[in-house]
Amino acid sequence: MKTGVLIVEDEELIREVIKDYFEDAGFEVTEAADGAEAIELAEEREFDLILLDIMLPKVDGFSVCRKIRKTKSVPIIMITARGEEDDKLMGYEFGADDYITKPFSPKVLLAKANALIKRVSGTICNDENVISLAGITVNQSSHTVRIDEEYVELTPKEYDLLLYLMNNKGKVMSRDTLLSKVWGYDYFGDLRTVDTHIKKLRAKMGDKAAHIKTIIKAGYKFEEAL
Ligand code: CA
């Protein structure tokens, strides 16, 4: 089955360029020219990736992102205009997984898309790809998280954050470290982004949320034994 990508962009020329590029790379492309159409499509179909412009008619990209995130964990790459640092930050807070700045090379966008999809789907298969602590099991092969045997839907960033903290259990991870390790070297974000994601992650973890400890003035720590 082809990898499905939803391109949300009102500028037809840009949309066409991305479309051609992704089709050539073997993707099945669906297009949306405004925010309302994007929400509708994302609700009725399953995509492997969504490319989401911020400045859109009807409903803006941030609102689209937030709306989709309420029900879907599909990877989302936001398309921002040059120099709009705040947009990137906002995008992450609304649940985007990566961003690209206009004007961009379709080649770079495709590389980002492939990296994100690969990370989410988990291509390597062996038992070492399962980490289980305190009733929380992260399976990196199937890219799933179970808490007391119940599957929990996490966004790619929430997943990465949980996995990173679990892999470094017992160690305090500063917000700076988490930003650079989980969000990547190219992201110079606000430290509150980490707090926002921790909050969302904990909300999905029920009783197990207590395993992610806030260490005042230092950061966060995964504690196996409470
Ligand atoms: Ca636009």
Boltz pocket constraint, residues with backbone or C-beta under 6 A from the ligand:
constraints:
  - pocket:
      binder: B
      contacts: [[A, 9], [A, 10], [A, 11], [A, 53], [A, 54], [A, 55], [A, 56]]
      max_distance: 6.0
